[in-house]
Amino acid sequence: MTATERSIAAAEAHGAHNYHPLPVVVATAEGAWMTDVEGRRYLDMLAGYSALNFGHGNRRLLDAAKAQLERVTLTSRAFHHDRYGEFCTELAALCGKDMVLPMNTGAEAIETAVKTARKWGYRVKGVPDGHAKIIVAANNFHGRTTTIVSFSTDPEARADHGPYTPGFETVPYGDLAALEGAIDAHTVAVLLEPIQGEAGVLIPPSGYLAGVRRLTTERNVLFIADEIQSALGRTGRTFACDHEDVVPDMYVLGKALGGGVVPVSAVVASAEVLGVHRPGEHGSTFGGNPLACAVALEVIALLKTGEFQERATRLGEHLHHELNVLAGTGAIDAVRCRGLWAGIDIAPSRGTAREVSERLMERGVLVKDTHGATIRIAPPLVISKEDLDWGLEQLRAVLAG
């Protein structure tokens, strides 16, 4: 057996089958490239679902992590540590907010946002206890905890996990009239992805996010933006909400906040909103640990230069143009792109998205399929134009007919 076959066989025998990965076994990575155990290189066009916005092995992030590893990695929140205050200050400033509540994973941050919205509803808005309602959008993906899958419309994510958590109402994504009709006196929040990533990089109609902001402000409802995948440079702006000059009441952040080095997530909001939490009511042993704060501080410093936002805008325009040209050949049924983030619907005549992903892997390009016909493209923001063009050349070859 080859090293690849041995590794996959061990994973299949002893790892739970909750993923169906492509048959590649990565051993090392740098920048936008990964190398497998056989020494073959692959262009990473997924970037860990945007967790690797700044590339594999980013030297500034690794140096920050190494320096902190030599000092202290964990104290728990039972004590203060010297990186926590700086991290909260810098992230709050990046978001234009007052307070930060750090966690580890995106799902934890969404759970935190849900709990925060409900507490705010009871303690500030005056909703009767046990009646708080949060409105969500169809085709959402916010994580995989029991509460979160309770308001998923994806059968694969939701099935066989009941009984489900009540308190959520689903409306069509992008439909302001439906959202307005769903808001009532017990509504405490609207939870949305500014761009629905897992659903296939679905971009809402122009003006939708601004409309959500207007409605929630008018009705005294919190607007929670799940920017776990879409924030921190991916779409060409620091936040995807920036494309409509919208500032939500709560940002939910994750993935790229840890630079692909450590898991870091956070809820960022005003003091009025996050101030509803009292000691002992919510927490996390690892949330806001020194190592996480050190890496995240370096991520924030990278974003302050604007370099990565500019790269995502410039290369994203090129990516969008090239994908539209390819769509003109009939190989792609639809293209959705914002910054260096694209969803393409493969024409049925060219195979399923999984089949196309496998053929791309054979040519040295790694992407991810979703929902049968869609491929997501999200390379690290450090990718060169030459490498991006090479990846697109492989896609053209695979879809040639």
Buried (B, 14 or more C-beta within 10 A) or exposed (E): EEEBEEBBEEBEEEEEEEEEEBEBBBBEBBBBBBBBBEEEEBBBBBBBBBBBBBBBBBEBBBEBBEEBEEEBBEBEBEEEBEBBEEBBEBBBEBBEBBBBBBBBBBBBBBBBBBBBBBBBBBEBBEBEEEBBBBBBBBBBBBBBBEBBBBBBBBEEBBEEBEEBBEBBBBBEBBBBEBBBEBBEEBBBBBBBBBBBBBBBBBBBEEEBBBBBBBBBEEEBBBBBBBBBBBBBBBBBBBBBBBBBEBBBBBBBBBBBBBBBBBBBBBBBBBEEBBBBBEEEEBBBEBBBBBBBBBBBBBBBEBBEEEEBBEBBBBBBBBBBEBBEEBBEEEBBBBBBBBBBBBBBBBBEEBBBBBEBBBBBBEBBBBBBBBBEBBBBBBBBBBBEEEBBEBBBEBBBEBBEE
